[in-house]
Amino acid sequence: MRIRRSIRFQNVIPTASMADIAMLLLIFFLSTAIFRSREGLSVRLPGAYTGERIRKEQAIRIWVGPGGEVAFNDASVAPDRVGELLSAKLAANPGLLIALHADANVPYERIAALIEQLKQARAPRVAFTTTARERP
C-alpha cells in the first residue's frame, strides 16, 4: 500500500521584520527632514545701542508689519482682537513678558492703539524690541 503525501501550498508573507523596516524608514525621514522656523511678518526693527536679550519661552511676541498687519505669536490676527487674546494668555500665566516687534515704518498712531489694548489687557511687562547697532 502506498501512502500518499498531501502537499499543501501556503502563501505567507513574512512580517517579522516589517516593524524594523518601518522604524528605519521613520528614523531616516526624520533625520533628513529640514524644519524651518519662520517669522510671523517681515519686520525691519528700529535700532538701539543698549538692551538685553528676551527668551522666547518667557515672552508673547506681537508683530506689527509695515502695512499695519498684526501677528500674535506668529499667527495673523485682526488688530482689534489683540487685547482679548492677550488677556486670555495672561490669565493663564501672568508673569509673561510681551515683546512688541514693530516695523520702523509703522505710523505711531497704530502703535499707540496697540499699546492702549495692552493697557486694557493689564499687561504688566511690555518690551519694545530693536536690532543692535554699533556705536559710532
C-alpha positions as CSV (number, residue, x, y, z in Angstrom):
1,M,0.0,0.0,0.0
2,R,1.3,3.4,-1.0
3,I,0.9,6.3,1.3
4,R,0.1,9.5,-0.5
5,R,1.6,12.7,0.6
6,S,-0.6,15.6,0.8
7,I,1.3,18.7,-0.3
8,R,-0.4,21.9,0.6
9,F,1.0,25.2,-0.5
10,Q,0.5,28.2,1.8
11,N,1.2,31.7,0.6
12,V,2.7,33.5,3.6
13,I,4.3,36.9,3.6
14,P,6.9,37.1,6.3
15,T,6.1,40.1,8.5
16,A,8.6,39.6,11.3
17,S,11.0,42.3,10.1
18,M,8.3,44.7,9.0
19,A,8.4,46.7,12.2
20,D,12.2,47.0,11.9
21,I,11.9,48.3,8.4
22,A,9.2,50.8,9.4
23,M,11.4,52.1,12.2
24,L,14.4,52.5,10.0
25,L,12.4,54.4,7.4
26,L,10.9,56.7,10.1
27,I,14.4,57.4,11.5
28,F,15.7,58.1,8.0
29,F,13.0,60.5,7.1
30,L,13.1,62.4,10.4
31,S,16.9,62.8,10.3
32,T,16.9,64.1,6.7
33,A,13.9,66.4,7.0
34,I,14.5,70.1,7.3
35,F,12.4,72.0,9.8
36,R,12.5,75.8,9.3
37,S,11.2,78.2,11.8
38,R,9.6,81.2,10.2
39,E,8.9,84.6,11.3
40,G,5.4,85.9,11.5
41,L,5.9,89.0,9.4
42,S,8.9,90.6,7.7
43,V,9.6,93.4,10.1
44,R,12.5,95.9,10.0
45,L,13.1,96.8,13.6
46,P,14.5,100.2,14.7
47,G,18.0,100.1,16.1
48,A,19.3,100.7,19.6
49,Y,22.7,100.8,21.3
50,T,21.8,99.0,24.6
51,G,19.3,96.3,25.6
52,E,19.0,92.8,26.8
53,R,18.0,89.6,25.1
54,I,14.5,88.2,25.6
55,R,14.0,84.5,25.9
56,K,11.2,83.2,23.6
57,E,9.9,80.8,26.2
58,Q,9.1,83.7,28.6
59,A,7.5,86.1,26.1
60,I,4.5,86.6,24.0
61,R,5.5,88.0,20.6
62,I,3.4,90.6,18.9
63,W,4.5,91.6,15.4
64,V,3.3,94.8,13.6
65,G,4.2,94.7,9.9
66,P,4.9,97.7,7.7
67,G,1.3,97.7,6.4
68,G,-0.2,97.6,9.8
69,E,-0.9,93.9,9.9
70,V,-0.6,92.2,13.3
71,A,0.6,88.7,14.2
72,F,0.2,87.3,17.7
73,N,2.8,84.5,18.3
74,D,3.3,84.0,14.6
75,A,-0.4,83.8,13.8
76,S,-2.1,86.5,11.9
77,V,-4.7,88.4,14.0
78,A,-7.1,91.3,13.5
79,P,-5.5,94.4,15.2
80,D,-8.6,94.9,17.4
81,R,-8.5,91.4,18.8
82,V,-5.0,91.6,20.3
83,G,-6.3,92.8,23.7
84,E,-8.7,89.9,24.3
85,L,-6.2,87.2,23.1
86,L,-3.6,88.7,25.4
87,S,-5.8,88.9,28.4
88,A,-6.6,85.2,28.0
89,K,-2.9,84.3,27.8
90,L,-2.0,86.5,30.8
91,A,-4.8,84.8,32.8
92,A,-3.0,81.5,32.4
93,N,0.5,82.9,33.1
94,P,0.6,86.4,34.5
95,G,4.4,86.6,34.5
96,L,4.8,86.6,30.8
97,L,6.7,89.4,29.0
98,I,5.1,91.0,26.0
99,A,7.7,91.6,23.2
100,L,6.4,94.1,20.7
101,H,8.2,93.8,17.3
102,A,7.1,96.9,15.3
103,D,8.4,97.8,11.9
104,A,10.3,101.1,11.8
105,N,8.0,102.4,9.1
106,V,4.7,101.9,11.0
107,P,2.9,105.1,11.9
108,Y,2.9,105.8,15.7
109,E,-0.9,106.0,16.0
110,R,-1.1,102.3,15.1
111,I,1.5,101.5,17.8
112,A,-0.4,103.8,20.3
113,A,-3.7,102.0,19.6
114,L,-1.9,98.7,20.2
115,I,-0.4,100.0,23.5
116,E,-3.9,101.0,24.6
117,Q,-5.1,97.4,24.1
118,L,-2.1,96.2,26.1
119,K,-3.2,98.5,28.9
120,Q,-6.7,97.3,28.8
121,A,-5.4,93.7,29.0
122,R,-3.4,94.8,32.1
123,A,-0.1,93.6,30.6
124,P,2.4,94.2,33.4
125,R,5.6,93.9,31.3
126,V,6.0,95.2,27.8
127,A,9.3,95.4,25.9
128,F,9.9,97.1,22.5
129,T,12.3,95.0,20.5
130,T,15.1,96.6,18.4
131,T,18.1,95.5,16.4
132,A,21.5,96.1,17.9
133,R,23.5,98.9,16.4
134,E,27.2,99.5,16.7
135,R,28.3,102.6,18.5
136,P,29.5,105.4,16.2
